Amino acid sequence: MKKLKVIFLTSLIIVLAIVILVFILISTKVREVYLSDIKPDYYSVGYYDLCFNEDYNKNSISLNVEGKEQAFEKGLFAHAHSTIVYDNLSNYNPTKFSTYIGVNQTSRNNGVTSIEFLIYFDQELVYRSNELKGNSEAIYIELEMKDVNRITLVIDDLGGNGSDHGVWASPLLTYKGGRVLEWKKI
């Protein structure tokens, strides 16, 4: 009987050690999600509607990258003035947000486009672009995150709204956590 108790306790300790090890491995796994694949908690746009992974004509979104037109499979297309909010992120321990920003090809070289991109973590402004025109180069942004609960993406029309077609291309949120984001899929 004593030998059975020892075997039982040893087995129990081994099982608990395995469960703890698995929990540690899962909770530190790095995960990624494109914000354009999940529904924001709030958004408003100047014209049309917020478009996910395409422009308002249902064409690929594209930006001027290193002097060449580059199409992106993932992205958010919004006519300025626009605000896009993703909330309750702290449950997922976000560590990084990266994206390309720029003017979509639908507004290239028209002479009237003039926009500015702003990124807020919670209520704090963490990024503000220079003014971007229709022929401006796309800008790649990578921001570290810690204890962030909300991302707010803003495209400012800088006082005008002629063809202000802004794009958040490949908007990638990296996070650590044991669960996959349980968000409203598009």
N, C-alpha and C positions, 0 to 999 in steps of 0.2 A: 504494500500500500504506500509506503514511504517513497519507494522508487517511482510509482505512478505520479505522486504529487510533484516530485522533482522534475519528471519529464513534462508534466502539465505546465508547471511554472516556467520552465525553460522555453517551452513552445510559446507560451504567452508572451514572454519577454522578446522572443525573436519576432513574433507577429507585430507587437507594438513598435519595435525598432524599425521594421519594414514600413509600417504605416507612417511613422514620423519621417522617415527618409523620403518616402513618396510625397508627403505633404510639403516638405522643404523643396524638393525638386519642382513640384508644380507651382508653388507660390513664388518662385524666383524665375520662372520661365518668361522670357520676353515675348510679347505678342504685338501684332500690328493690325491696324484697321484703317482703311481709307474712309475719311469722313464723308466722301461722296457716295459711299455704299450704305450709309445709315441716315435715318431721318433726323434732322435737327429738332431741337426742342422748340425753337422759335426762328422765324426768318421774315424779312420784308425786303422787297426789291423795288427799284424805281419803275421798271416796265417789265412786261412779260411775266414770267414766273421764274423761280429758282430752277435751274436745269442741272440735272445730275448726269455726269459723264457724257454730255453733249451740249451743243449750243441751242438757241431757240429755234433754229431751222432743222434740228435733229442731225446736224453734222458733227464730226469730231471737233472737240475743242483743240485749239492750237495756239502756240505762242511763238514769238520771235526769240529763238535761242541761238546765240552765237551767229547771228546774221541769217539764219535759216528757219523756215517754217517747220515747227516740230509739233506733231499731233500727240495728244495725251489720251490714253485709254480711261484714266480716272480724273475727275475734277468737278468743280462747282462753277457754273457759269451764272453770273448775276449782273444785271444792269444797275449801275450806281443810281442813286444812293442805296446801298444794301447793307443789311445786318443779318448775320447768321450766328446762331447760338447753339452750342452743345453743352449741356448741363450735367451735373451729378457725376463728374469724372473722378472725383476723389475715391470712389468705390473701387476704381481700377488701377490706382497708383500710376498715373501717366508720367512718363519720364522724358519724352521728346515729342515735338511737333515739327514736321518739315513740310515744305510746299514750294512750288514755283508760283510766282505771281506775275501777272502781266495783262496786256490787252489782247483780247481774242482777235483772230484774223478777220472777223466780221467788221471790225473797226479800224483795220490797218490803213494807214496813210490817208485818212479822210480829213485831216486838218482840224477837227473839232474835238476829238477825244482828249480828255484831261481828267485823270483819276489819281487817287492816292489810296494805298492799302494800309490798314491798321489792324493790329492783333492785340487783344486784351486777354490776359490770364486773370480770371476773376474780374476785379474792377481796375486792374493795373495795366496801363499801356506798356507793352513789352516790345513792340515793333511799329515803326512808322516809315513807310517808303517815301522816297522823293516823288514828285509829280511824274506820272507816266503818261506818255502821249501814244498815239496810234502806232508809231514806228519804234517805240522804246523796246529795248532788250528786256526779256524776262529776267526776273531776279529769283535766285534760289535762297530760301531761308531755312535755317535749322535752329530751333530754340529748345534749350533744356527746360524741363518742367520739374517742379517739386511742390507737392501739396496743393495742386491746382484742382479746383472743382469745376470751373467753367472756362470755355474758350469762346470768345466773341470775335468773329471775323467781319470787318467793316471795309466797304469800298466807298470812299467819299467822292462825290461828283465835283468837288471844288467849285461849287457855285453854278455850274452848267450841267446839262445832261444830254448833250448830243452824242449819240453812239458810244456812251460810256460802258462798253462791254468788258467787264473784268472777269478774270479767271483765277481760281485757286486750283492749280494743276497738281495732281498727285499729292493731295493733302493727307499726309500720313501721320497717324497718332501711334506712338509706341508706348506700351505700358507693360508693367509687371503685375502679375496676379494669377491666382489659381483658376479664374473663370474667364471664359470668353465673353466679350462684351455682349450683354443681353439687351441690345438696342433694337429699336424699330427699324427693320430692314426696309430699304426702298423697294 
